[in-house]
Every structure is written in C-alpha cells, then in structure tokens.
C-alpha cells in the first residue's frame, strides 16, 4: 500500500473534570455543543474537510459513548477501505500494558498503528476545542518551511496570555522558546493544541521520551521542550479564526451563546465547511401558536409551546406552555413541563423538569447552573440558583 | 419467519401535481419539511423488516436516484438484499409485455433472486405508517391469494375520486374494486401476494396482452381469486394533486396527526443533510409552524412548513405556505397560501398571495 502523507492522531481520552457532572459518564470530546454536535465533531469534520482521511482516536476515559458515536466513521465520511477512523483504546501486550500515561505516551503506545501507514507527517489534535480549521493549509506551511514540527498558534489578548502555553518566536515564525502558562508572557501567541510533526523525528523523540523515568510523557511538558533543546526546527503557524476551549462549564455555556450572535464568528451554515455529526433522524421542529421564540438555535424533533429566549435547544426537547427558557443550553431529549423558569443553565440530556420548577439565577453575572445528571428529574418544588 | 420483499411501483401513478412534478416524479416530491414522498413507503417497508426493496421507475427519476443513493438512509446498503432502483433499460427482443408488466417481466431477476416468499407491492402516494407484518399475518390467517390494503376515509375529497374503492363483505373479502364516488373504502395502492403466485399471474397477463397488472391481473380476477381486504386504521393522506399535497401538509400541523405518523418505534427515515440547527433571530416571530434544520428566520411565519435551509428576511410575512429547500424570502416580502418549490427566491417587498383552496405554486429555481 502507498504510504500516507499525513495521519491525524486525536487525543480523546480526557476526562474534563472542570465540566463537572457533564463528564461523569462521558469523555469530554463527547460533550454536546451547538444544538446538534458533540465537541469531537469539530476536529473530525476538520480532518475530512482538510482531506485527511486517516484518523486514530485515542480513547481512555469512559469510552462507551464515544466508541458507539464514532463507529466506523460514516457520518464524517471516514469509513474508508485504507485509512479511515480507528478508535485506539489502551491495550495489553506480552510485555505488559496499562493506561495511557500522558499525551505523548498515548501516541508512543500506538507506534504500530502509525507504522502501518508510514506517514510523512503526523497531525496531533485534541478533542477539547471548538474551531474550524483547514489543516491542509497548515501542512503546506509545515512542508514549505521544512520544519521538524509546526505548532498552530492563536493571538490571544495579552492579559489572558498567562493562561496558555505561549510560543516565543523569531520574526520568521521559528519558535525559540516555549513557556507553559508564564507569569510574565513575552509573546501572545498561544498554542492551540494542534501540532504537525515529521513522523521520523517524532518517532525518535517518542522512543527516547518513553525511556526517561522522570518524564510525564506529555507533548507540552516533555516532547516540545526536548525538540527545542536539540535546536530542531519548530515553526509557529498562526491561525486566525474562532477557537474556543470549552473545558469549563462557563466556557461551554459561552461558546453556545456565541452562536446566537447576529453574525456568529463560527458559521455553522457554511456549506463549504460543514460540521458533520451523527443524525438523530427526527421530524422537523414544531413551534406552536402559544410559543414565543427569539434569538435561538433549535434542532429537529423539538416541540416548543413556551418561550425560548437566547438559548440553544438540542434535538427532541419538549417545552410546554407558559414555561420560559432564557440564556440556557438544553441538551437532547429534555422534557420541560408547564410554568417552568430556566435562566442561565445547562440542562443535561434526558432530564425531566416538572411543572413549576425554577432553575438558575437570572442575574447577569451569576454562575451558570448545571442540571447535569443524565435523566435527572427536577420536581415541581425544585428551585435552585447555581 | 416468512420474509417479504418490497416493490415500489411508480407506473400508473396519478399526477396532478403540476409544477411540483415538472422536474421530478411524484415519489421524489419533497414533503413534511425534510422528507420525500417515497421515504414513507420505504420506511414502512424497512420498519416491517423488509430487507429487499425494488423501485420500478420510468420517468423523471434523476432526482429520485439522487435522493435514494445506495439506500444508506434506510440501512438498505446491504450485501444481502438492499435497494434496487430499476429504470427502464430493456433489451429483450422477445419481450411482448406492456405497461407496468414490462417492469415485472424485465426485472424478473429481482423476484427470482430474493429469498422472500411474499412480495409487497406499493405506490408512493399514500402517506401512512403501516406495518406490513400485520398484513402478512392476516393474509395467512385467512389464507388469501392476494391481500389488498385500504383505509376508510371520513370525508371524500377530489383526490379520492381518482383512487380505486373496495367493496368488502363481512369476512373481509373483496367483492369488487370500483370507482364508486360515494364509496369511502379507499384502496391504498398496496397489495401482498405470494411470490410464486405473482409470477404466475404476471405470465398470464403478458400472454393475454394486458398492460396494467393490478387491473388485469387482480381486479379482473376477483370472482376467481380470494382477494382479502386489510383495513389500515392509522393516519393517512393521499397525495396526487397540488390541492391534496397542500391539504396533507397542513394536516401535519396537528400534533396528533404528526405523532401517529412520526413514531419512535417506527421512524420515518430520510437522507441526511448535515444542516445546522434552525436559527431564530431576535426579530423572528414564528407560530404553528414546522421548521427544518438549516433555516435562518428573521421574519414572521405562521401556519406554515419550512424545509431545510430556508432563509426568511426581516419583516417578511409568511402565512399558510409551504417553502421548500433553500428558498430565500427577502425582507418585507409577503407570502400567503403559496407553495414554493426548491431554490426559489422572492425579492424584497414582493407579495404573492394564492387562494386558500388553491395555493399558488412557484416551480423550482424561480425568482420573483
């Protein structure tokens, strides 16, 4: 078989503890976003749209939902004869085995997977971010610059720079220093967690790193510093567009609210760069005579009899008469009774909110309330502020 | 378990759908916001564990083939069985068959190869949610030669005039198939027959120069055959004209009708389009409307159906209308009692008003 130019490795094993009970039963990449998607739809769709047809998905934490969701990759056109999507959980070998012990270790343990495609380059992605990006442009840049590794960076506001991994670069874009969450940042170019490596170089460093006992086997902490120490050529590729880490309840809520802007920065209606996802195949949504809907995203199978204001509603949600849903994210198959008030909340899949329940705090800067136990029932008497 | 194979026979379907079938056959007409007419027939078949489905297509089938693809949407992309789209490309010099018997004759391999013992033949114009396994059970219980499916309608509309009607005796046996204008037993263009028996009747019809299998092979033989009538009692609409299309669409705004048609245990499936959720702007005002994904609504919409990817500009008003895929209604346009086929655009401040009993239809890709 012909070797592949570029194979993507998608790190999807993270628990995402800051998403609290949203990730109790599912890995972070499986968390719902945008009325229809799961976070992982974004990197997978980016791969397909960038004509990268071979993707290894590294799973570890609560993989059941993720495995089932990815399947053979058909929704993203990744059901291919040669290549396509492969789910790669940790496994046992004659010499032992065990959990993945870091991002670099997860890739190291799958050297055999990569060897079978013998790629020129490996694209390392994380399943935690919402963005649309043409990886083939980055690959062209990587190849043209003759880099050993290219790291995608984003200009962030200076005041936020100390929250990110910051790349200090020369004028030509060559990275000479990497600062993980620096107190006094020298640059505002933040790593997006998207890397392209020459496979021969990466392989060598992964093997060396695996032998170091004091290593944490992490790309940011170990592999990138080792490459820099040896003066390998690392280039920064500046990405200009919407990118959001949805690692916390607040940022997940905000990212959903971003879609409700009159002209959202993340355009989901762009037919040249569709975000694919598994389709629930439900009838069109019904907006009843008693309903008031403004500034909302609503998906198939919903029935709206109440008021929806500035909210994102996933598929199969029922909102009964005289209920008000405002500034909230309602995940799939939630049933909301009559006279319910929901403000600034995220309601997890399958929850039942009984008549008269009051959830969330309408005050503008209040904390986002999470009703996040899948299938939880909120009784009529229920009233909660964050 | 006895297996059933399906044939969707599009020959001899009535077509008074005017503009809606200029560029496509009736089976491919968009319906209910995100479906095509044929989706209901195919979904009924696959929900009844029918694993082989042949489509006898004759005219304007490009759009139909585009929609059906390999049958993936219905899990009919199979190694065993699956979907067979059979357009007329026939080269048998000895062929003397006529009418829809040409289809049966020239596609006899489909029947020969399927492992099913029974064949369910259906058209595409009766919207319903039916389980053909129930039909098979009754067929075997009464030991019928052929079982035809009908429904009792409460009120006869013009679309029913063109349909065949059944006279049924107390035992459920069909005593005549007719066009009696007062008869409310409307034949649903569906029948179940044993495969071997279908062969026999087809051969006989061809030998006698017949051209319409149902009329010549079944209706004409009622005195000799045991033709049983299966009564379907669920939600039903017959769509063969613009008026009936409009009437059937409007019925979908009723929650009970919709719940009976779109059931979790027998879902209606269709080709996936990957549209984003529908977006309602702050200026939007929508009520009593079915909205599909990919729509962007800034205006006022009531008592209507919006298909996937429709854009409604600010200040536009849409009432009692059906707007198909990717239409663009610019700001302050007014539409009432209108059916817009796919890809139409209505420019700013234009007004289009049809009659409530006869909607105004704009064919595909027109700009007003």
HADDOCK unambig.tbl for C-alpha pairs under 7 A between the chains (distance, minus, plus):
assign (segid A and resid 35 and name CA) (segid B and resid 277 and name CA) 6.17 0.50 0.50
assign (segid A and resid 36 and name CA) (segid B and resid 277 and name CA) 6.63 0.50 0.50
assign (segid A and resid 268 and name CA) (segid B and resid 276 and name CA) 5.79 0.50 0.50
assign (segid A and resid 269 and name CA) (segid B and resid 275 and name CA) 6.95 0.50 0.50
assign (segid A and resid 269 and name CA) (segid B and resid 276 and name CA) 6.01 0.50 0.50
assign (segid A and resid 269 and name CA) (segid B and resid 294 and name CA) 6.79 0.50 0.50
assign (segid A and resid 276 and name CA) (segid B and resid 274 and name CA) 5.80 0.50 0.50
assign (segid A and resid 279 and name CA) (segid B and resid 272 and name CA) 6.89 0.50 0.50
assign (segid A and resid 281 and name CA) (segid B and resid 269 and name CA) 6.31 0.50 0.50
assign (segid A and resid 283 and name CA) (segid B and resid 262 and name CA) 6.79 0.50 0.50
assign (segid A and resid 284 and name CA) (segid B and resid 33 and name CA) 6.16 0.50 0.50
assign (segid A and resid 284 and name CA) (segid B and resid 34 and name CA) 6.91 0.50 0.50
assign (segid A and resid 284 and name CA) (segid B and resid 290 and name CA) 5.80 0.50 0.50
assign (segid A and resid 284 and name CA) (segid B and resid 291 and name CA) 5.41 0.50 0.50
assign (segid A and resid 284 and name CA) (segid B and resid 292 and name CA) 4.69 0.50 0.50
assign (segid A and resid 285 and name CA) (segid B and resid 290 and name CA) 5.55 0.50 0.50
assign (segid A and resid 285 and name CA) (segid B and resid 291 and name CA) 5.26 0.50 0.50
assign (segid A and resid 285 and name CA) (segid B and resid 292 and name CA) 6.31 0.50 0.50
assign (segid A and resid 286 and name CA) (segid B and resid 288 and name CA) 6.99 0.50 0.50
assign (segid A and resid 286 and name CA) (segid B and resid 289 and name CA) 5.75 0.50 0.50
assign (segid A and resid 286 and name CA) (segid B and resid 290 and name CA) 4.57 0.50 0.50
assign (segid A and resid 286 and name CA) (segid B and resid 291 and name CA) 6.36 0.50 0.50
assign (segid A and resid 287 and name CA) (segid B and resid 286 and name CA) 6.68 0.50 0.50
assign (segid A and resid 287 and name CA) (segid B and resid 287 and name CA) 5.31 0.50 0.50
assign (segid A and resid 287 and name CA) (segid B and resid 288 and name CA) 5.37 0.50 0.50
assign (segid A and resid 287 and name CA) (segid B and resid 289 and name CA) 5.35 0.50 0.50
assign (segid A and resid 287 and name CA) (segid B and resid 290 and name CA) 6.46 0.50 0.50
assign (segid A and resid 288 and name CA) (segid B and resid 287 and name CA) 5.18 0.50 0.50
assign (segid A and resid 288 and name CA) (segid B and resid 288 and name CA) 4.30 0.50 0.50
assign (segid A and resid 288 and name CA) (segid B and resid 289 and name CA) 6.71 0.50 0.50
assign (segid A and resid 289 and name CA) (segid B and resid 287 and name CA) 4.52 0.50 0.50
assign (segid A and resid 289 and name CA) (segid B and resid 288 and name CA) 4.70 0.50 0.50
assign (segid A and resid 291 and name CA) (segid B and resid 287 and name CA) 6.39 0.50 0.50
assign (segid A and resid 292 and name CA) (segid B and resid 285 and name CA) 6.97 0.50 0.50
assign (segid A and resid 293 and name CA) (segid B and resid 280 and name CA) 6.90 0.50 0.50
assign (segid A and resid 293 and name CA) (segid B and resid 285 and name CA) 6.67 0.50 0.50
assign (segid A and resid 293 and name CA) (segid B and resid 286 and name CA) 6.81 0.50 0.50
assign (segid A and resid 294 and name CA) (segid B and resid 280 and name CA) 5.62 0.50 0.50
assign (segid A and resid 294 and name CA) (segid B and resid 281 and name CA) 5.64 0.50 0.50
assign (segid A and resid 294 and name CA) (segid B and resid 282 and name CA) 4.55 0.50 0.50
assign (segid A and resid 294 and name CA) (segid B and resid 283 and name CA) 6.82 0.50 0.50
assign (segid A and resid 294 and name CA) (segid B and resid 284 and name CA) 5.95 0.50 0.50
assign (segid A and resid 295 and name CA) (segid B and resid 280 and name CA) 5.10 0.50 0.50
assign (segid A and resid 295 and name CA) (segid B and resid 281 and name CA) 4.40 0.50 0.50
assign (segid A and resid 295 and name CA) (segid B and resid 282 and name CA) 4.42 0.50 0.50
assign (segid A and resid 296 and name CA) (segid B and resid 279 and name CA) 5.75 0.50 0.50
assign (segid A and resid 296 and name CA) (segid B and resid 280 and name CA) 5.01 0.50 0.50
assign (segid A and resid 296 and name CA) (segid B and resid 281 and name CA) 6.72 0.50 0.50
assign (segid A and resid 297 and name CA) (segid B and resid 277 and name CA) 5.73 0.50 0.50
assign (segid A and resid 297 and name CA) (segid B and resid 278 and name CA) 5.50 0.50 0.50
assign (segid A and resid 297 and name CA) (segid B and resid 279 and name CA) 4.57 0.50 0.50
assign (segid A and resid 297 and name CA) (segid B and resid 280 and name CA) 6.30 0.50 0.50
assign (segid A and resid 298 and name CA) (segid B and resid 277 and name CA) 5.35 0.50 0.50
assign (segid A and resid 298 and name CA) (segid B and resid 278 and name CA) 5.31 0.50 0.50
assign (segid A and resid 298 and name CA) (segid B and resid 279 and name CA) 6.58 0.50 0.50
assign (segid A and resid 299 and name CA) (segid B and resid 277 and name CA) 4.61 0.50 0.50
assign (segid A and resid 299 and name CA) (segid B and resid 278 and name CA) 6.18 0.50 0.50
assign (segid A and resid 299 and name CA) (segid B and resid 293 and name CA) 6.29 0.50 0.50
assign (segid A and resid 300 and name CA) (segid B and resid 292 and name CA) 6.59 0.50 0.50
assign (segid A and resid 300 and name CA) (segid B and resid 293 and name CA) 6.53 0.50 0.50
